[in-house]
Amino acid sequence: MLFIVCPLIIRQISLDLFNIKLHSSPKLYISLTALSLLVPFVHLMQFAHMLNLFFMPLMGRVGSEVNVDVVISLTTLLPVFIISTYLAGFLHVSKDMARLAIKLFVIALIFSLIGCFSSLGFPYSGNLSSPSAQRHVLHNFKRDFYSHDGKLNYSDHGLAYLPFDRNSKSYIEYIPEIEALQNYELDDSLAYGGIPYFFPLVSILPKVYIGPMEKPDISESIEVTTAKN
């Protein structure tokens, strides 16, 4: 509604205030229409900026291997698409529509190449030589599966790895223990899918890497003392 009401109000106020006759000057009509669209454009750009200010720090630590570059690009694409649809009409009133369309295409192509082949378009994964701190969770686990009558059906030990960032595993995959881990597919026949985590956690962290490992030898007793206030 802002893109419809705002140009009408601004144009009508300008016509009454300056006693402008639009039918006598097509250029004045186009200029006034473009100027009246400036207000909703600035409002939409400010909204897009606030949206990125909220999502960019959040997506940098989203806590999974979701490609956050794609998410940010989609939130940026939406306001750009809306603005482009309202500016496309000015092509039809241009004297040389073909030349203007070629210039716009070249500009769009340049910025697309910059976004696709430089770190400017990939704020999270574009600079692999200087990565930010990545979060990892490693658990040495023991799984025991029992039947309905309480008998032990299966038991094993292993290492579970949870990547909390987009590039987490790629930075430490050269470690032999990590390299041997495989993406674990949920087993419907086992409780909680067979993973050593509470089941709702799987929807947040879709990838869990599990591999065999010996049971840790913890011979020393651990004593925990709580501090008094």
BELRABEL-V369435 format. One record per residue. N is the residue number from 0. RES is the residue in one letter. SS is DSSP state (H for helix, E for strand, C for the rest). OMEGA is omega in radians with two decimals (none if undefined). D_LAST is the distance of its C-alpha to the last C-alpha in whole Angstrom. Layout:
# BELRABEL-V369435
N_RES_SS_OMEGA_D_LAST + N_RES_SS_OMEGA_D_LAST
This chain:
# BELRABEL-V369435
0_M_C_-3.13_58 + 1_L_H_-3.14_57 + 2_F_H_3.13_60 + 3_I_H_-3.06_63 + 4_V_H_-3.07_62 + 5_C_H_3.08_61 + 6_P_H_3.13_64 + 7_L_H_-3.12_66 + 8_I_H_-3.12_65 + 9_I_H_-3.13_65 + 10_R_H_-3.14_68 + 11_Q_H_3.10_70 + 12_I_H_3.13_68 + 13_S_H_3.13_70 + 14_L_H_-3.12_73 + 15_D_H_-3.06_73 + 16_L_H_-3.08_72 + 17_F_H_3.11_74 + 18_N_C_-3.09_77 + 19_I_C_3.06_77 + 20_K_C_-3.04_79 + 21_L_H_-3.07_78 + 22_H_H_-3.13_81 + 23_S_H_-3.10_83 + 24_S_C_3.11_80 + 25_P_H_-3.14_79 + 26_K_H_3.11_76 + 27_L_H_3.12_75 + 28_Y_H_-3.14_74 + 29_I_H_-3.14_72 + 30_S_H_-3.14_71 + 31_L_H_3.10_69 + 32_T_H_3.11_68 + 33_A_H_3.13_66 + 34_L_H_3.14_65 + 35_S_H_3.10_64 + 36_L_H_-3.10_62 + 37_L_H_-3.11_60 + 38_V_H_3.10_57 + 39_P_H_3.09_56 + 40_F_H_3.14_56 + 41_V_H_3.11_54 + 42_H_H_-3.14_52 + 43_L_H_3.11_52 + 44_M_H_3.08_51 + 45_Q_H_3.09_48 + 46_F_H_3.12_47 + 47_A_H_3.11_47 + 48_H_H_3.11_45 + 49_M_H_3.12_42 + 50_L_H_3.12_42 + 51_N_H_3.09_42 + 52_L_H_3.12_39 + 53_F_H_-2.99_37 + 54_F_H_-3.04_39 + 55_M_H_3.06_39 + 56_P_H_-3.12_35 + 57_L_H_-3.12_34 + 58_M_H_3.08_37 + 59_G_H_3.10_36 + 60_R_C_-3.07_33 + 61_V_C_3.06_35 + 62_G_C_3.07_33 + 63_S_C_-3.13_37 + 64_E_C_3.08_40 + 65_V_C_3.11_42 + 66_N_C_-3.04_44 + 67_V_H_3.08_42 + 68_D_H_3.12_45 + 69_V_H_-3.14_47 + 70_V_H_3.14_45 + 71_I_H_3.12_45 + 72_S_H_3.12_49 + 73_L_H_3.10_49 + 74_T_H_3.08_47 + 75_T_H_-3.10_49 + 76_L_H_-3.06_53 + 77_L_H_3.12_52 + 78_P_H_3.10_53 + 79_V_H_3.12_55 + 80_F_H_3.13_57 + 81_I_H_3.13_57 + 82_I_H_-3.11_58 + 83_S_H_3.14_61 + 84_T_H_3.14_63 + 85_Y_H_3.10_63 + 86_L_H_-3.09_65 + 87_A_H_-3.13_67 + 88_G_H_3.14_69 + 89_F_H_3.07_70 + 90_L_H_-3.04_72 + 91_H_H_3.12_75 + 92_V_H_3.12_76 + 93_S_C_3.13_76 + 94_K_C_3.13_79 + 95_D_C_-3.05_79 + 96_M_H_-3.11_76 + 97_A_H_-3.14_77 + 98_R_H_3.13_76 + 99_L_H_3.12_73 + 100_A_H_3.11_71 + 101_I_H_3.12_72 + 102_K_H_3.12_70 + 103_L_H_3.11_67 + 104_F_H_3.13_67 + 105_V_H_3.12_67 + 106_I_H_3.13_64 + 107_A_H_3.14_62 + 108_L_H_3.14_63 + 109_I_H_-3.13_62 + 110_F_H_3.08_59 + 111_S_H_3.10_58 + 112_L_H_3.09_59 + 113_I_H_-3.14_57 + 114_G_H_-3.07_54 + 115_C_H_-2.99_55 + 116_F_H_3.06_56 + 117_S_C_-3.14_53 + 118_S_H_3.12_49 + 119_L_H_3.13_50 + 120_G_H_-3.13_50 + 121_F_C_-3.04_47 + 122_P_C_-3.08_44 + 123_Y_C_-3.05_42 + 124_S_C_-3.05_44 + 125_G_C_-3.08_47 + 126_N_C_-3.09_46 + 127_L_H_-3.14_45 + 128_S_H_3.13_46 + 129_S_H_-3.05_43 + 130_P_C_3.03_40 + 131_S_C_-3.13_37 + 132_A_C_-3.13_34 + 133_Q_C_-3.11_34 + 134_R_C_3.14_32 + 135_H_E_3.04_32 + 136_V_E_3.10_31 + 137_L_E_3.13_32 + 138_H_E_2.97_32 + 139_N_E_-2.96_34 + 140_F_E_3.02_34 + 141_K_E_-3.11_36 + 142_R_E_3.05_38 + 143_D_E_3.13_39 + 144_F_E_-3.08_42 + 145_Y_E_3.05_43 + 146_S_C_-3.12_46 + 147_H_C_3.14_46 + 148_D_C_3.06_47 + 149_G_C_3.14_44 + 150_K_C_3.14_46 + 151_L_E_-3.14_45 + 152_N_E_-3.02_47 + 153_Y_E_3.12_45 + 154_S_E_3.10_43 + 155_D_E_3.07_42 + 156_H_E_3.13_39 + 157_G_E_3.12_39 + 158_L_E_3.12_37 + 159_A_E_-3.11_36 + 160_Y_E_3.10_36 + 161_L_E_3.06_35 + 162_P_E_-3.11_36 + 163_F_C_3.14_34 + 164_D_C_-3.02_36 + 165_R_C_-3.05_40 + 166_N_C_-3.02_41 + 167_S_H_-3.03_38 + 168_K_H_-3.09_41 + 169_S_H_-3.11_43 + 170_Y_H_-3.09_41 + 171_I_H_-3.07_41 + 172_E_C_3.10_43 + 173_Y_C_3.09_45 + 174_I_C_-3.04_43 + 175_P_H_-3.12_45 + 176_E_H_3.13_42 + 177_I_H_-3.11_41 + 178_E_H_-3.11_45 + 179_A_C_-3.11_46 + 180_L_C_3.13_44 + 181_Q_E_3.08_45 + 182_N_E_-3.02_45 + 183_Y_C_3.06_44 + 184_E_C_-3.10_46 + 185_L_C_3.12_45 + 186_D_C_-3.09_46 + 187_D_C_-3.11_47 + 188_S_C_-3.11_48 + 189_L_C_3.11_44 + 190_A_H_-3.13_41 + 191_Y_H_3.11_39 + 192_G_H_3.14_42 + 193_G_H_3.14_41 + 194_I_C_-3.09_38 + 195_P_C_3.14_35 + 196_Y_C_3.07_33 + 197_F_C_-2.93_33 + 198_F_C_3.14_36 + 199_P_H_3.11_35 + 200_L_H_-3.09_34 + 201_V_H_3.14_37 + 202_S_H_3.12_38 + 203_I_H_3.14_36 + 204_L_C_-3.00_37 + 205_P_C_-3.10_40 + 206_K_C_3.06_41 + 207_V_C_-3.12_39 + 208_Y_E_-3.07_41 + 209_I_E_3.08_41 + 210_G_E_-3.13_43 + 211_P_E_3.09_43 + 212_M_C_-3.14_41 + 213_E_C_3.10_40 + 214_K_C_-3.12_38 + 215_P_C_3.14_35 + 216_D_C_3.14_35 + 217_I_C_-3.07_31 + 218_S_C_-3.11_32 + 219_E_C_3.09_29 + 220_S_C_-3.11_26 + 221_I_C_3.13_23 + 222_E_C_-3.12_19 + 223_V_C_3.13_16 + 224_T_C_3.13_13 + 225_T_C_-3.14_10 + 226_A_C_3.11_7 + 227_K_C_3.11_4 + 228_N_C_none_0
